[in-house]
Amino acid sequence: MCLKLGIEDVAVNALIELLAEASHRASEAYRAMPFVSFASIQQYGALAVKKLREEDRDVVLVYSRDGVLSFVHDYSSYFRLEFVDGEEGIRLCAGVTEEVLWKHFRSQLPFFAISAFADQDIVKCLFKAAS
């Protein structure tokens, strides 16, 4: 069975990883609510899918502009669209915690997908973009 990963899966996992890192860093850049650009989301998702395919998993990324807008609209109490340094992306709303994201989004994914999203070699691309 093919696992379909959408913008909600990739963006939420990216934000979870940024939140986890923020709790370990003291710099101002990491104290603000995390922002992830669509370019970073695409790179992060592509790397996770590559890893899963190397493990012989049948997986595909499904992105569309309408899907992004629907996702942000449907979950507007969690996320908002924003431009930062000329890049469009998704920012986590104030008060949304890592635990909330786990409960409402990440817990729905199979363990092998969560493992790929949490792989430190893949997560590095998010921190390069955030620094």
Residue, then its C-alpha position, 0 to 999 in steps of 0.5 A: m500500500c502506498l503512503k501518501l504524504g501531504i503538506e500537512d505531514v511534511a510541514v507539521n513534522a518540520l515544525i515539530e523538529l524545529l520546536a524540539e531544537a528550539s527547546h535546546r537552543a538559547s539564541e533569539a532566532y529559535r525563541a520565536m514561534p517556528f517558521v518553515s519556508f515552502a522551499s524548506i518543506q519541499q526539500y525536507g519532504a523530498l529527503a524523507v521520501k528518498k530515505l523511505r524509498e531506499e528502505d523499499r517503502d512505497v511512498v509519494l509526496v502530494y503537494s498543491r497550492d490548493g492543498v496548502l491553502s486548505f491546510v492552513h485554513d482548516y488548521s488556522s488555530y495552529f498555523r498561518l501563512e507568512f513571508v519571511d525574508g521574501e520567502e513564503g511559508i508556514r509559521l506556528c501560532a503562539g501557544v501551539t506546543e510540540e505535544v499538541l502537534w504530536k497528538h493532532f498530526r504526527s500520531q497519525l503517521p506510521f512509525f517508519a514515516i516518523s523515523a524518516f522525518a526525525d532522521q538527523d541527516i534529514v532534519k539538518c536541512l531545516f536548521k541550515a534554512a533557519s540559521 
